[in-house]
Amino acid sequence: MSDHRGPAAVSPALFGVGGDWLPVTAGESGASVFRAADATRYAKCVPAADAAGLEAERDRIAWLSGQGVPGPRVLDWYAGDAGACLVTAAVSGVPADRL
């Protein structure tokens, strides 16, 4: 996946996702990750070359949720020629990169 600081960076605005978004620079994801200014949502965006991987992540999240496993809830999914963007609900607790 592309580094969010690289030339292939994508953002929620590219997909028409409304709201104010702040880049998340901590963590291990190679995708472009953003937190909504109101801290209720996260958006993970990737260029078209990485869209299949993000789609698979979306499907795993939905499956886990259906099994009763706590985690983020998928709120929206956008995919097109520019790439893909997965929007999930924020989860309460301590971010994994702070453990």
Summary of the structure (lengths in Angstrom):
residues: 99
radius of gyration: 12.8
end to end distance: 23.9
largest distance: 38.5
contacts: 270
relative contact order: 0.23
helix: 26%
strand: 29%
